[in-house]
Amino acid sequence: MAEKIAKGARVVGEQRTALSVELSRRYEGGESIRSIATDIGRSYGFVHGVLRQSETSLRPRGGAARPGTSD
């Protein structure tokens, strides 16, 4: 679990760089933006923005197809 970041606290410089590396690693490991946001105590939009700034390749919306569903 990552350290919680105070809501509204500015995250800049080295702290933001370190955070973007950690968030990218977690997201690329399969964790969702929403679960990361809940874990660190920030909004979905904040996490999404950090991932976009770090040029992390974002997955398409909707997640993986559920087994047993027909197309």
BAKE-205311 format. One record per residue: x, y, z of N, C-alpha, C, O in turn; residue in three letters. Coordinates in pm, whole numbers, plus 50000, padded with zeros to 5 digits. Layout:
REM residues N
XYZXYZXYZXYZAla;...
REM end
This chain:
REM residues 71
500854988250000500005000050000500895012450000501865013250075Met;500555021749919501295034349910500905043350027499865041650089Ala;501755052850053501465062550157500325071550110500305075949995Glu;499375074250200498275083250165498805097350148499695101650221Lys;498255104250051498635118050023497465126750066496325124150029Ile;497745137050142496695145750190495895151450073496465156249975Ala;494585150950086493725156049981493985170949961493995178550058Lys;494195174949838494455188849807495915192949817496285203949778Gly;496765183849871498195187049882498815187049744498535178349661Ala;499665196949719500355197649590501465187249588502235186049683Arg;501545179949478502585169849462503425174349343502985173649228Val;504645179149371505485184949267506915179849280507285173649380Val;507695182449177509125179549179509445164849193508815156349130Gly;510425161949277510885148149296509795139249353509715127349319Glu;508945144849438507855136949496506895132349386506445120849387Gln;506575141149292505665137449182506315127349089505655118249040Arg;507615128949063508335119548978508325105649040508045095848972Thr;508625104849169508635091949238507235085849239507075073749221Ala;506215094249261504835089449262504445084149124503795073749115Leu;504825091149018504455086648883505095073248850504475064948784Ser;506325070948896506985058048873506215046948945505965036348889Val;505855049549071505125039549149503745036649089503345025049075Glu;503005047349052501665045448997501725038148863500885029548835Leu;502705041448780502865034748651503135019848671502575011448601Ser;504005016748766504345002648794503094995048838502854983948792Arg;502315001048926501104994348975500084992648863499474982048850Arg;499875003248783498895002748675499304992548570498484984648523Tyr;500584992548532501054983048432501054968748486501074959248409Glu;501024967348618500914954348682499484949148685499234937948731Gly;498534957148637497154952648627496174959248722494974956748713Gly;496644967448812495754974048907494974985048835495494991448743Glu;493744987348877492924997548812493245011448867493755012848978Ser;492925021548787493115035348830492285037948956492755044249050Ile;491065032948956490175035249069490715029049198490645035249304Arg;491255016949190491775010449312493045017549361493265018649482Ser;493875022249269495065029749308494645042749378495195046349482Ile;493675049549319493195062249376492665060249518492965068149608Ala;491885049849538491345046949670492475044049768492445048749882Thr;493455036549724494565032649809495405044549855495825045149971Asp;495645054049766496495065549803495705077449854496285087449896Ile;494375076349852493545087049907493395099049816493165110149864Gly;493525097049686493355107949589492255104249491491745093049494Arg;491885113549405490795111249311491255103249190492445102149160Ser;490265097649121490505090648994491205100148897492165096248832Tyr;490715112448888491275122248795492735125548825493525127548733Gly;493095126148953494485128748990495375117548941496405119948877Phe;494995105148970495805093548929495875092748777496945090348721Val;494755094748711494715094448564495655105048507496395102348412His;495625116948564496485127748518497965124648536498765127448447Gly;498325119048651499725115348674500165104748574501275105448521Val;499295094848548499635084348452499805090148311500725086248239Leu;498925099248273499045105448140500315113748128500985113248026Arg;500635121248232501855129448232503105120848220504095124848159Gln;503055108948280504225100148276504245091748149505105083048131Ser;503285094448060503185087647930503015072547943503495064947859Glu;502315068448049501965054448067500895050847965499945058547945Thr;501035039447901500045034947804498795030347879498835020547953Ser;497685037547859496455034447930495645023847856495575023747733Leu;495035014947934494195004447877492875010547830492445020847881Arg;492235003947731490905008947690489895006947803490074998447890Pro;488845014847801487805013847903487105000447897487044994047792Arg;486584996248011485744984348015486414972048071485734962548106Gly;487724971948080488414960448137488364948248046487954949047931Gly;488784937148101488844924648024487434919248000486534921348080Ala;487274912347888485984906047858485714895147960486614887747999Ala;484484894248003484104884048101483914870748032483334870047924Arg;484394860048094484204846848033482724843448028481954846848118Pro;482344836647922480944832347908480024842547846478824839747833Gly;480514854147808479644864047744479794862547593480874859747541Thr;478714864547525478764863647379478914877347319478404887147374Ser;479584878247208479814891147141478734894447045478784904946981Asp;
REM end
